[in-house]
């Protein structure tokens, strides 16, 4: 099995105002896949479709090699899920919550759950409903990890948490992935957080996948160029021109994808020159991709 998640030609509609259209997405096995997008872009809907909580109108979904939602019971036994909003019984203590969850998972690791309880500095006798947002987030992550899952699906798991809590949770996550080869599909709007931990990135907007590529390719291949005497025709360029804006009579700013060392020679051959090459961090690249996608006719993909 080469992919933990495979989605092909997926269509889903929620009312008249929102739809996911022709979605193709793959999460390589063993990867940490960051799923970026503004609020309302379809990230949570995609996660619910992956987990079989929603049914698509068309297309296919495979998770851990099995079709969803047809094989949901078998698949979900191997998936650890942390939703955006806690959904646990507020009247149970942390210890009772752990015992309740353990009853449903054959691979539940009680010893490691106890270790995480200590690592996360959680009081086992506290009622879940009385915990702070950060403590609830830690409990949710503890439960997901103690299942010993093959795939972790995390929907904004650190949203609104302080930096110390985020660090503790993500450190435990990365340790588990590195030791057990698990796959992670993590949705977040905290761009810099994903930049540090993910090796694949997908960008969602308005129900469409804008971009999908390895993180290093995303960070290193998207550049902003200042071009003098810019040519009108870029059809022969060895890179993709995502956007170009005129600065004055003789120069333009280009946003390009697929840039590699030595490509300035192409400009020499068409009478132009590159005055500067500006690296973009993940957040800059994310914003520029969204701008380009929204300006393109009918929201054409730019990946």
Secondary structure as GFF3:
##gff-version 3
##sequence-region A 1 303
A	DSSP	beta_strand	3	14	.	.	.	ID=ss1
A	DSSP	beta_strand	18	28	.	.	.	ID=ss2
A	DSSP	beta_strand	32	37	.	.	.	ID=ss3
A	DSSP	alpha_helix	43	50	.	.	.	ID=ss4
A	DSSP	beta_strand	58	63	.	.	.	ID=ss5
A	DSSP	beta_strand	66	67	.	.	.	ID=ss6
A	DSSP	alpha_helix	72	76	.	.	.	ID=ss7
A	DSSP	beta_strand	79	82	.	.	.	ID=ss8
A	DSSP	alpha_helix	94	102	.	.	.	ID=ss9
A	DSSP	alpha_helix	110	119	.	.	.	ID=ss10
A	DSSP	three_ten_helix	128	130	.	.	.	ID=ss11
A	DSSP	alpha_helix	133	146	.	.	.	ID=ss12
A	DSSP	beta_strand	151	155	.	.	.	ID=ss13
A	DSSP	alpha_helix	163	180	.	.	.	ID=ss14
A	DSSP	beta_strand	183	187	.	.	.	ID=ss15
A	DSSP	alpha_helix	191	197	.	.	.	ID=ss16
A	DSSP	beta_strand	200	205	.	.	.	ID=ss17
A	DSSP	beta_strand	208	214	.	.	.	ID=ss18
A	DSSP	alpha_helix	215	221	.	.	.	ID=ss19
A	DSSP	beta_strand	222	228	.	.	.	ID=ss20
A	DSSP	beta_strand	240	246	.	.	.	ID=ss21
A	DSSP	beta_strand	251	257	.	.	.	ID=ss22
A	DSSP	alpha_helix	264	269	.	.	.	ID=ss23
A	DSSP	beta_strand	273	279	.	.	.	ID=ss24
A	DSSP	alpha_helix	282	295	.	.	.	ID=ss25
A	DSSP	three_ten_helix	297	299	.	.	.	ID=ss26
###
